[in-house]
Amino acid sequence: MLGWVCVSWAIFFSIVIPPRNLIIVTGFFMSFFGLMLGGGLPPFEYEDIYSKLYLEVISGCLAPTRYFMETFIVSDFKCLPEQTGFTFSNSTSFPIEEKSFFKINLGQRDSSIGTQSCDGWHWGFLPALFLGLSIRLFAGLLNHAVCRPQQNKLPLSKLIRTQKWRVGKYLKAMILLSAVVPCATLFLILIERDWSFFPGF
């Protein structure tokens, strides 16, 4: 999913950045926001990200490493036996404040975080997938609106004046799609989900 999000941002940047500077700008963006908002290093660690809703949305949208690092760390810790304090059986009544995942602030939006499993932790998959879709959708819309002369098409303003009926249906669909996908992305970033009812997860 790291590559999916990085390529999505690169597609978006390719519309607004000249080709000779594209690699440098994309690399700088990935490394800067990945280090600053990824959650693994100060000034914004996982405790800060999960305690502030706006920071969780910003880091989820801008930091490509946000889900990548947390997924690998949690996957390793979820595979540990119960004695380590990371995983618990259902019969164990242990205060949530004393659980290890709560203390290191990882996987706070997964209600089944304490279930022992060596199958990996897949909570960050859906937010990263929808984030990549949202960025690619905006990049496609921006490309369609800005680069029309290079595509040998009429400017949008002229097209809307001449073919209102066809453009109206198309615009309604694009507006609906550009509203639904980002809203679904924010919803998936902020909602608490339980992956234990999915077989194989």
C-alpha positions as CSV (number, residue, x, y, z in Angstrom):
1,M,0.0,0.0,0.0
2,L,3.0,2.3,0.4
3,G,3.6,2.2,-3.3
4,W,-0.1,2.7,-4.0
5,V,-0.2,6.0,-2.0
6,C,3.2,7.2,-3.3
7,V,2.3,6.7,-6.9
8,S,-1.0,8.4,-6.4
9,W,0.8,11.5,-5.1
10,A,3.2,11.3,-8.0
11,I,0.3,11.2,-10.5
12,F,-1.2,14.3,-8.8
13,F,2.2,16.1,-8.8
14,S,2.8,15.3,-12.5
15,I,0.0,17.7,-13.4
16,V,1.3,20.7,-11.5
17,I,5.1,20.2,-11.4
18,P,7.3,20.3,-14.5
19,P,8.7,16.9,-15.5
20,R,12.3,17.7,-14.8
21,N,11.5,18.6,-11.2
22,L,8.9,15.9,-10.6
23,I,11.2,13.2,-9.1
24,I,12.8,15.7,-6.6
25,V,9.5,17.2,-5.5
26,T,7.8,13.8,-5.1
27,G,10.7,12.4,-3.2
28,F,10.9,15.4,-0.9
29,F,7.2,15.3,-0.3
30,M,7.3,11.5,0.6
31,S,10.3,11.8,2.8
32,F,9.3,15.0,4.6
33,F,5.7,14.1,5.4
34,G,6.6,10.5,5.9
35,L,9.1,11.4,8.6
36,M,7.2,14.4,10.1
37,L,3.6,12.9,10.2
38,G,4.3,9.1,9.9
39,G,4.0,8.6,13.7
40,G,7.3,6.9,14.4
41,L,9.4,10.0,15.2
42,P,8.8,13.3,17.1
43,P,7.2,15.9,16.7
44,F,4.1,13.8,15.9
45,E,4.2,10.3,17.3
46,Y,1.3,7.8,17.4
47,E,0.1,9.2,20.8
48,D,-0.3,12.7,19.3
49,I,-1.9,11.3,16.1
50,Y,-4.5,9.2,17.9
51,S,-5.3,11.9,20.5
52,K,-6.0,14.7,18.0
53,L,-8.6,14.0,15.3
54,Y,-7.4,16.7,12.9
55,L,-3.8,15.4,13.2
56,E,-5.0,11.9,12.4
57,V,-6.7,13.1,9.3
58,I,-3.8,15.2,8.2
59,S,-1.2,12.4,8.8
60,G,-3.5,9.8,7.2
61,C,-3.8,11.9,4.0
62,L,-0.3,13.4,3.7
63,A,2.1,10.8,5.2
64,P,2.6,7.8,2.9
65,T,4.4,5.9,5.7
66,R,1.6,6.4,8.2
67,Y,-0.1,3.0,7.6
68,F,3.0,1.2,6.4
69,M,5.0,1.5,9.6
70,E,2.2,0.9,11.9
71,T,1.1,-2.2,10.0
72,F,4.5,-3.9,10.3
73,I,4.9,-3.0,13.9
74,V,1.5,-4.2,15.0
75,S,1.7,-7.3,12.8
76,D,4.9,-8.3,14.7
77,F,3.4,-7.6,18.1
78,K,0.1,-9.3,17.4
79,C,2.0,-12.6,16.8
80,L,3.5,-12.6,20.2
81,P,2.1,-15.0,22.9
82,E,-0.2,-13.7,25.6
83,Q,2.5,-13.4,28.3
84,T,4.0,-10.4,26.5
85,G,1.0,-8.2,27.3
86,F,0.2,-7.4,23.7
87,T,-2.4,-10.1,23.1
88,F,-5.1,-11.4,25.5
89,S,-7.6,-14.2,25.5
90,N,-11.3,-13.4,25.8
91,S,-11.4,-14.7,29.4
92,T,-8.8,-12.2,30.5
93,S,-10.2,-9.1,32.3
94,F,-7.4,-6.7,32.1
95,P,-7.8,-2.9,32.2
96,I,-7.4,-1.3,28.8
97,E,-5.0,1.3,30.1
98,E,-2.5,-1.4,31.1
99,K,-2.5,-3.2,27.8
100,S,0.7,-2.8,25.8
101,F,-0.9,-1.6,22.5
102,F,-2.6,1.1,24.5
103,K,0.7,2.1,26.2
104,I,2.6,2.4,23.0
105,N,-0.4,4.0,21.1
106,L,-0.6,1.6,18.2
107,G,-3.7,0.3,16.5
108,Q,-6.0,2.5,18.5
109,R,-8.8,2.3,15.9
110,D,-8.9,-1.5,15.8
111,S,-11.2,-3.0,18.5
112,S,-9.7,-6.4,18.1
113,I,-6.1,-5.3,18.5
114,G,-5.5,-7.6,21.4
115,T,-6.4,-10.8,19.6
116,Q,-3.4,-13.0,19.0
117,S,-2.8,-13.7,15.3
118,C,0.2,-14.3,13.1
119,D,-1.8,-13.6,9.9
120,G,-0.8,-9.9,9.8
121,W,-2.7,-6.8,10.7
122,H,-4.7,-5.3,7.9
123,W,-6.5,-2.3,9.4
124,G,-4.6,0.2,7.4
125,F,-5.3,-1.4,4.1
126,L,-8.8,0.2,3.4
127,P,-7.8,3.7,4.4
128,A,-4.7,3.6,2.2
129,L,-6.7,2.1,-0.7
130,F,-9.3,4.8,-0.5
131,L,-6.8,7.5,0.0
132,G,-5.0,6.4,-3.2
133,L,-8.3,6.3,-5.0
134,S,-9.2,9.8,-3.8
135,I,-5.8,11.3,-4.9
136,R,-6.0,9.6,-8.3
137,L,-9.6,10.8,-8.7
138,F,-8.6,14.4,-8.0
139,A,-5.6,14.1,-10.3
140,G,-7.7,12.7,-13.1
141,L,-10.3,15.5,-12.7
142,L,-7.5,18.1,-12.6
143,N,-5.8,16.6,-15.6
144,H,-9.1,16.6,-17.5
145,A,-9.8,20.2,-16.6
146,V,-6.3,21.7,-17.0
147,C,-4.8,19.7,-19.9
148,R,-7.7,19.8,-22.4
149,P,-5.8,21.7,-25.2
150,Q,-3.1,19.0,-25.1
151,Q,-5.9,16.4,-25.5
152,N,-7.2,18.2,-28.5
153,K,-10.5,19.0,-26.7
154,L,-12.6,22.1,-26.3
155,P,-12.1,24.2,-23.1
156,L,-14.6,23.2,-20.4
157,S,-16.3,26.6,-20.5
158,K,-17.0,26.4,-24.2
159,L,-18.1,22.7,-23.9
160,I,-20.6,23.6,-21.1
161,R,-22.1,26.3,-23.2
162,T,-22.5,24.2,-26.3
163,Q,-23.5,20.8,-24.9
164,K,-25.3,21.4,-21.7
165,W,-27.4,18.3,-21.6
166,R,-24.5,15.9,-22.0
167,V,-22.1,17.8,-19.8
168,G,-24.7,18.1,-17.0
169,K,-25.0,14.3,-16.6
170,Y,-21.2,14.0,-16.7
171,L,-20.7,16.8,-14.1
172,K,-23.3,15.4,-11.8
173,A,-21.5,12.0,-11.8
174,M,-18.1,13.6,-11.3
175,I,-19.3,15.8,-8.4
176,L,-21.0,12.8,-6.8
177,L,-17.9,10.6,-7.2
178,S,-15.5,13.4,-6.0
179,A,-17.7,13.8,-2.9
180,V,-18.3,10.1,-2.0
181,V,-14.7,8.8,-2.4
182,P,-13.0,11.4,-0.1
183,C,-15.8,11.1,2.5
184,A,-15.4,7.3,2.5
185,T,-11.6,7.9,2.9
186,L,-12.1,10.1,6.0
187,F,-14.7,7.7,7.4
188,L,-12.2,4.8,7.0
189,I,-9.4,6.7,8.6
190,L,-11.5,7.7,11.7
191,I,-13.8,4.7,12.3
192,E,-13.0,2.0,14.7
193,R,-13.2,-1.4,13.0
194,D,-13.1,-5.0,14.1
195,W,-11.2,-7.3,11.7
196,S,-11.8,-10.5,13.7
197,F,-15.0,-11.3,11.8
198,F,-13.3,-11.5,8.5
199,P,-12.0,-15.0,7.8
200,G,-8.3,-14.9,6.9
201,F,-7.6,-11.5,8.5
